Amino acid sequence: MERVSFSCCSSFSTLKIPPCPRAVARSGLAMLLLLGLCLGLPLFSESQEEARSWDDASEQVALRVPRQLRLLQRLKAKPLMTEFSVKSTIISRYAFTTVSCRMLNRASEDQDVEFQMQIPAAAFITNFTMLIGDKVYQSEITEKEKKSRDRIKEKRNKTTDDNEEKGMDTFQASLVIPSKDKAAFLLSYEELLQRRLGKYEHIISVRPQQLVGRLTVEVNVLERSGIAALEVLPLHNSRKKGSGVAEGDTGPPPSTVINQNETFAQVLFKPTVVQQAKIAQNGILGDFMIRYDVKRDQRIGDIQVLNGYFVHYFAPKDLPPLPKNVVFVLDISASMVGAKLQQTREALVTILNDLRPQDHFNIIGFSNQIKVWKDHLLPVTPDNIRNGKLYIYHLSPTGGTDINGALQTAIKLLNNYVTQNDIEDRSVSLIIFLTDGKPTFGETSTHKILSNTKEATGGQICIFTIGIGNDVDFKLLEKLSLENCGLTRRVQEEEKAGARLIGFYDEIRTPLLSDIRIDYPPDVVEHATKTLFPNYFNGSEIVIAGKMVDRKFDQFHVEVTASNSKKFVILKKDIPVESQKLGNDVTVTPGPASDGEEDPNHIERLWSYLTVKELLSSWVQSSSEQEKEQLRQKAQALALNYHFLTPFTSMKLKKPGLHPDRLEDTRGMSAATGPETVVQSLRGGADVQPGPALKKPYGPRIKISKTSVDGDPHFVVDFPLSKLTVCFNIDGEPGDILRLVSDHLDSGVTVNGELIGAPAPPNGHKKQRTYFRTITILINRPERSYLEITPTRVILDGGDRLVLPCNQSVVVGSRGLEVSVSANANVTVTIQGTITFVILIHLYKKPAPFQRNHLGFYIANSKGLSSNCHGLLGQFLNQDAKLIEDPPAVNGKNLSNQPFPQTEGVPEAIIKVKGRRVPVVWKQRKIYNGQEQVDCWFDRNNAAKLIDGVYKDYLASHPFDTENTLGLRMSRRAETGSLPEKTNREATAGLL
């Protein structure tokens, strides 16, 4: 091979190999022949054009061409594409696609050839292989250095602007094929299909740039829940002249064959050369598109579990729509003059007609002036709709672009409406923002516009943006939507803006749910992707994937809470875990082991795909350089582990190492054998050297023990040796700071919790409630670090002060300390790998008077804490309890033979803890945010006989207080010998 280069808009890489002497000599000869024949070239141009025209590659007519020209044609003939095939396997909405292309150089000299493939913008490339002559070049995914990232960023921006295709990126590879030799390309990529307007859409670009002898597109769909409404669309028209199908064509492209049963479908598109020529003689056929949906029976969604990973597809239907509060913000600067503004006006008129009677709306036109139709939101009535249309048509383009002013005005309108009106119905507030330019008037700083917008919305307003043309600041629009629970779309200069606006609005026209939270048991699910969603729109889908702690369980509990109209929706279900089939008698089983690990299944790859996407999204939103670097490292590590080409990884070609006839092994992919074969082919076959073996990141959470304090505050202590659980309450005062774990002198760890007060519920026995609003963790070894955790943020001070918002998932760590934030769910703190605390975050959107946003504290791993550890929870970690007096019989039954009595509160028993006899009663208590119910023995006396000392001994003077005289004296007493029980209690009282 003489020269190789390849590039992709998501990550560009270039390899160049210097030409060999033989190629140089041959090129020189070709140049001499060309110079010698150039004068005769015009004489035969007409014959040459005639020779190029043909209807079928296999039926070319021999033409009478002079000998010199025949020699020239052999020298300069374009390399022939002998095969172009695409094979996609879609398993539960996750698509594996492999593209194979074979080229033949018929010329008498070396030829440059370019392989080009458009892939969905949301896809990750996982493998690229080239065969040139007798050598095979296999790609590998590697880290990308910062200098390389900067260079790629510039190149990506340019390429994205030039790319004409909707939602597609372009992968290119160029090389030199020796004379009379062959080359082959193999490209693999993966993506999760998005559900829009009630359908999944899978798009395959069929643009081989010439007529091909063997052209095949094969798509296999396997959906366990059943396939519904599968359709193959006509080839999508390209905007390039002379390509694509004629307008008005309906139905699948010619030669398409569809075979389908309940759970499996195969679509085969295999046009002959004649059929290709009728579609487009230049070989640019267009986009091959498949749409389908799946059958849905369960309201809680489709949940699939496979080999320690799960995926949850949630798409409820038949719900009443939520009312919308919507402000349409339209750019009317001078650049919008002409067709853009006219099409946008017509689209807005159509959208206004679609508003529901319960909706409220307003319209803003902005240039360097902000023109507001009304000073408040109006209900949807015939008169208001008619007047709104008139206002739209009277907007005239002029001036600059004040994006910040327009957004602030729209947000103020929505906030005022929600604040000033006592709205009984739950509603959704939206801004639909359309512009074709950059901020040129008022506030022009991108950073300031973003921060102003985020502060003004307060997380209560979603912004949906549309950028028109090549001059728009699409990155700004993308960040505005990402940071404010919205979506963004780009409209190319040649596209019809009105049609795209209507299509975009159709996706969000019917909100069905708001404030969706999906919870899984923390002791079963180790790491789940995003579980909080501001809105659910009809026809879309919420997808969560997760990694499980242990595969050995029969079922796990799923709970969905959300708001719908006037109701609060709660859905619960226990999902059985069993060996599953994907349909068509395809059983999913682990593939052959490689390097001690099983080949990942499609659900594991889906989980890694979603996790990387979320990290990339957080990186785009972050304004902190330190946080961006941490997110980059996490995304890069996960992408390397799963061989994803991302903005933080690059692709390089290894030195040739495979025999050419082994290429079939690297490109073979059978859809009917399950995901293992697919994954193997994506990695390039068994003989390809594996990528770097990295420890899988982003798995911070582990199984949580019952030992915890949560709620008002309720303490639970687990004694695993005796299989007993004891619980108690502490009635503290607001502002009190309690010592929960105190091991400062030995392990160097201290945990304090500060209480906040709230009124007691009506008809309750308490005068007030108290919750933990702040958890403070102090670490003294190996270096001093401080952690302050609240429901909204985590402050880490370990030399450099770092503030992490709790509404974004992030993992940071250094010097033996790792902090993992799962957005609005929990914070996991791991110290030296031997101590782990999990802090649950409890948030209320509309809290009752007796509710407060608060925290729960759970001890997941205490191996690193010493035997001298103390505190309200810490003192029990190295102790055991014993039931020394069984409860008396009730109704003739001795309850000592039962795990727990059946009536809560009676009868009384005696438990011995730390030498003290503690009267207890049986009780049930909910932990893990109410997801699990615990049977425990309850000390009703405010833990007076259970804990060392009294309540006041556990009060810290400030959140970072590490003093613990009570624990120190108790440990010293233990060293000098145990005292009799009575003397022990008296001595303790004397210390107090």
Sequence and secondary structure as in RCSB ss.txt:
>XXXX:A:sequence
MERVSFSCCSSFSTLKIPPCPRAVARSGLAMLLLLGLCLGLPLFSESQEEARSWDDASEQVALRVPRQLRLLQRL
KAKPLMTEFSVKSTIISRYAFTTVSCRMLNRASEDQDVEFQMQIPAAAFITNFTMLIGDKVYQSEITEKEKKSRD
RIKEKRNKTTDDNEEKGMDTFQASLVIPSKDKAAFLLSYEELLQRRLGKYEHIISVRPQQLVGRLTVEVNVLERS
GIAALEVLPLHNSRKKGSGVAEGDTGPPPSTVINQNETFAQVLFKPTVVQQAKIAQNGILGDFMIRYDVKRDQRI
GDIQVLNGYFVHYFAPKDLPPLPKNVVFVLDISASMVGAKLQQTREALVTILNDLRPQDHFNIIGFSNQIKVWKD
HLLPVTPDNIRNGKLYIYHLSPTGGTDINGALQTAIKLLNNYVTQNDIEDRSVSLIIFLTDGKPTFGETSTHKIL
SNTKEATGGQICIFTIGIGNDVDFKLLEKLSLENCGLTRRVQEEEKAGARLIGFYDEIRTPLLSDIRIDYPPDVV
EHATKTLFPNYFNGSEIVIAGKMVDRKFDQFHVEVTASNSKKFVILKKDIPVESQKLGNDVTVTPGPASDGEEDP
NHIERLWSYLTVKELLSSWVQSSSEQEKEQLRQKAQALALNYHFLTPFTSMKLKKPGLHPDRLEDTRGMSAATGP
ETVVQSLRGGADVQPGPALKKPYGPRIKISKTSVDGDPHFVVDFPLSKLTVCFNIDGEPGDILRLVSDHLDSGVT
VNGELIGAPAPPNGHKKQRTYFRTITILINRPERSYLEITPTRVILDGGDRLVLPCNQSVVVGSRGLEVSVSANA
NVTVTIQGTITFVILIHLYKKPAPFQRNHLGFYIANSKGLSSNCHGLLGQFLNQDAKLIEDPPAVNGKNLSNQPF
PQTEGVPEAIIKVKGRRVPVVWKQRKIYNGQEQVDCWFDRNNAAKLIDGVYKDYLASHPFDTENTLGLRMSRRAE
TGSLPEKTNREATAGLL
>XXXX:A:secstr
   EEEEETTS B       HHHHHHHHHHHHHHHHHGGGTGGGHHHHHHHH  S GGG       HHHHHHHHH
H   EEEEEEEEEEEETTEEEEEEEEEEE  SSS EEEEEEEEEETT EEEEEEEEETTEEEEEEEEE  HHHHH
HHHHHHHHHHHH  STTEEEEEEEEEE TT EEEEEEEEEEE  EETTEEEEEEEE  SS  SEEEEEEEEE TT
 EEEEEE   B  SSTT S  TT  SS TTEEEEE SSEEEEEE   HHHHHHH TTS  EEEEEEEEE    TT
 EEEEETTEEEEEE   S     EEEEEEEE SGGGTTHHHHHHHHHHHHHHHH  TT EEEEEEESSSEEES S
S EE  HHHHHHHHHHHHH    S   HHHHHHHHHHHHHHHHHHS   S  EEEEEEEESS   SS   HHHHH
HHHHHHHTTS EEEEEEESSSS HHHHHHHHHHTT  EEEE TTS HHHHHHHHHHHHS EEEEEEEEE  TTTE
EEES  EEEEEETT  EEEEEEES S  SEEEEEEEEEETTEEEEEEEEEE    B STT B      BTTB   
 HHHHHHHHHHHHHHHHHHHH   HHHHHHHHHHHHHHHHHHT B TTEEEEE    B GGGHHHHH   GGG H
HHHHHHHHT TTS         S       S EEETTTEEEEEETTTTEEEEEE    TT EEEEEEETTTT EE
EEEEEEEEE  TT S SEEEEEEEEEEEE SSS EEEEE SSEEEEESSSEEEEETTS EEEEETTEEEEEETTT
EEEEEETTTEEEEEEEE  SS  TT   EEEEEEEE TTS TT BSTTGGGTT  EEEEE    BTTB GGGSSS
 SSTT SEEEEEETTEEEEEEEEEEEETTTTEEEEEEEE STTTTTSSS GGGGB SSTT    HHHHHHHHHHH
H    HHHHHHHHHHH 
